[in-house]
Amino acid sequence: MARSFRELAHDLNNALLPLRAYGELALRKIDRGDDPREEVEQMLAAAANAGRIVDELRGESRRRRVLVLEDDETVRESILRLLEMSGYEAVPAADLEQAAAAGRVDLVLADLSVRATRERISEICPGAPAIFMSGSVPPDGIPPERFLAKPFGLQELEDAVAGALR
């Protein structure tokens, strides 16, 4: 399972500390006329470690998982493609049973026509924000920023997903 941004930031800070410390030690050795080779080697190792963590962060920023709960296969597949084109990992679900089997996700994009969606989504995907979509008017209780009216375009989808993941 992917590590959280908090874990990655922690590890990056831990990788940067030796880089800074060995840099300061190397400067002191240079000032004294000593050979800083050992410190420079340690700095290079710490920089390589930090680079691996940054690579993981880059990947995580584009791999956030989005569950697409939509009973219409054509609509579901088109939304999956839009999300993947935008760099998100999209997980398909045609019903609540498939949604429950998806595991942990960062966001749920759910069609309101799937029976009992609003009532069950928080228990199926605890902690994940939800964006609801429908071809009709939004029901009471759903804030505008958590509703997508069908048909929607790529920009509307990207804006809604990015806003929900903040």
C-alpha positions as CSV (number, residue, x, y, z in Angstrom):
1,M,0.0,0.0,0.0
2,A,1.2,3.5,-0.8
3,R,2.6,5.6,2.0
4,S,0.7,8.8,3.0
5,F,2.0,12.2,2.2
6,R,2.7,12.8,5.9
7,E,4.9,9.7,6.0
8,L,6.7,10.7,2.9
9,A,7.3,14.3,4.2
10,H,8.6,12.9,7.4
11,D,11.0,10.6,5.5
12,L,12.1,13.4,3.2
13,N,12.9,15.6,6.2
14,N,14.9,12.8,7.7
15,A,16.8,12.4,4.5
16,L,17.6,16.1,4.3
17,L,18.9,16.4,7.8
18,P,22.1,14.4,7.2
19,L,22.6,16.2,3.9
20,R,22.7,19.5,5.8
21,A,24.7,18.2,8.7
22,Y,27.4,16.6,6.5
23,G,27.5,19.8,4.4
24,E,28.2,21.8,7.5
25,L,30.8,19.3,8.6
26,A,32.5,19.4,5.2
27,L,32.7,23.2,5.2
28,R,34.4,23.1,8.7
29,K,36.9,20.5,7.4
30,I,37.6,22.7,4.4
31,D,38.1,25.7,6.6
32,R,40.6,23.7,8.6
33,G,42.4,22.4,5.5
34,D,41.1,18.8,6.1
35,D,39.8,16.4,3.5
36,P,36.0,16.5,3.4
37,R,35.7,13.4,1.2
38,E,33.9,11.2,3.9
39,E,31.3,14.0,4.5
40,V,30.8,14.5,0.7
41,E,30.2,10.8,0.2
42,Q,27.6,10.9,3.0
43,M,26.0,13.9,1.4
44,L,25.7,12.1,-1.9
45,A,24.1,9.1,-0.2
46,A,21.6,11.3,1.6
47,A,20.8,13.2,-1.7
48,A,20.2,9.9,-3.4
49,N,17.8,8.8,-0.6
50,A,16.0,12.2,-0.8
51,G,15.7,11.8,-4.6
52,R,14.0,8.4,-4.2
53,I,11.5,9.9,-1.8
54,V,10.8,12.8,-4.1
55,D,10.2,10.3,-6.9
56,E,7.7,8.5,-4.7
57,L,6.0,11.8,-3.9
58,R,5.7,12.6,-7.6
59,G,4.1,9.3,-8.2
60,E,1.7,9.6,-5.3
61,S,0.5,13.0,-6.5
62,R,-0.7,11.3,-9.7
63,R,-1.8,8.0,-8.2
64,R,-4.6,8.9,-5.8
65,R,-7.2,6.4,-6.0
66,V,-10.7,7.5,-7.1
67,L,-13.6,5.0,-6.9
68,V,-16.2,5.5,-9.7
69,L,-19.5,4.1,-8.6
70,E,-21.7,4.2,-11.6
71,D,-24.2,1.5,-12.8
72,D,-24.2,2.5,-16.5
73,E,-21.1,0.8,-18.0
74,T,-20.6,3.3,-20.8
75,V,-20.8,6.2,-18.5
76,R,-18.5,4.5,-15.9
77,E,-15.9,3.7,-18.5
78,S,-15.9,7.2,-19.9
79,I,-15.4,8.7,-16.5
80,L,-12.6,6.2,-15.8
81,R,-10.8,7.2,-19.0
82,L,-11.2,10.9,-18.1
83,L,-9.8,10.4,-14.7
84,E,-6.9,8.3,-15.9
85,M,-6.1,10.8,-18.6
86,S,-5.9,13.4,-15.8
87,G,-3.4,11.2,-14.0
88,Y,-5.7,9.6,-11.4
89,E,-5.9,6.0,-10.5
90,A,-9.6,5.1,-11.1
91,V,-11.3,2.1,-9.7
92,P,-14.6,1.0,-11.3
93,A,-17.7,-0.2,-9.3
94,A,-21.1,-0.9,-10.8
95,D,-22.8,-1.3,-7.4
96,L,-22.3,-1.0,-3.7
97,E,-21.0,-4.5,-3.4
98,Q,-18.2,-3.8,-5.9
99,A,-17.5,-0.5,-4.1
100,A,-17.1,-2.3,-0.8
101,A,-14.6,-4.7,-2.4
102,A,-12.5,-1.9,-3.7
103,G,-10.7,-1.3,-0.5
104,R,-9.3,2.0,0.7
105,V,-9.8,4.9,-1.7
106,D,-9.1,8.6,-1.4
107,L,-12.3,9.8,-3.1
108,V,-15.6,8.4,-4.2
109,L,-17.4,9.7,-7.4
110,A,-20.9,8.2,-7.0
111,D,-24.0,8.2,-9.2
112,L,-27.0,9.0,-7.1
113,S,-29.1,6.5,-9.1
114,V,-27.2,3.6,-7.5
115,R,-29.6,2.4,-4.8
116,A,-28.8,3.7,-1.3
117,T,-25.6,5.4,-2.4
118,R,-25.9,8.4,-0.2
119,E,-26.8,6.5,2.9
120,R,-24.1,3.8,2.6
121,I,-21.1,5.5,1.0
122,S,-19.6,6.7,4.3
123,E,-19.7,3.2,5.8
124,I,-18.3,1.5,2.6
125,C,-15.5,4.1,2.1
126,P,-14.9,5.6,5.6
127,G,-12.9,8.8,5.6
128,A,-13.1,9.3,1.8
129,P,-14.9,12.4,0.6
130,A,-17.6,11.9,-2.0
131,I,-18.7,13.7,-5.1
132,F,-22.2,12.8,-6.2
133,M,-23.3,13.0,-9.8
134,S,-26.7,12.8,-11.5
135,G,-28.6,13.8,-14.6
136,S,-31.2,15.5,-12.5
137,V,-31.2,18.3,-10.0
138,P,-29.1,17.8,-6.8
139,P,-31.1,16.6,-3.9
140,D,-31.2,18.6,-0.7
141,G,-28.2,18.3,1.6
142,I,-25.5,17.9,-1.1
143,P,-23.3,21.0,-1.3
144,P,-22.7,22.4,-4.8
145,E,-19.0,21.6,-4.7
146,R,-19.8,17.9,-4.0
147,F,-22.2,17.6,-7.0
148,L,-21.6,17.1,-10.7
149,A,-24.5,17.5,-13.0
150,K,-24.4,15.1,-16.0
151,P,-23.3,15.6,-18.7
152,F,-20.1,17.2,-17.4
153,G,-16.8,17.8,-19.2
154,L,-13.2,17.0,-18.4
155,Q,-12.5,20.4,-16.8
156,E,-15.5,20.2,-14.5
157,L,-14.5,16.7,-13.4
158,E,-10.9,17.7,-12.8
159,D,-11.9,20.8,-10.8
160,A,-14.4,18.8,-8.6
161,V,-11.9,16.0,-7.9
162,A,-9.0,18.3,-7.2
163,G,-11.2,20.4,-4.8
164,A,-12.4,17.3,-3.0
165,L,-8.9,15.9,-2.6
166,R,-7.6,19.2,-1.0
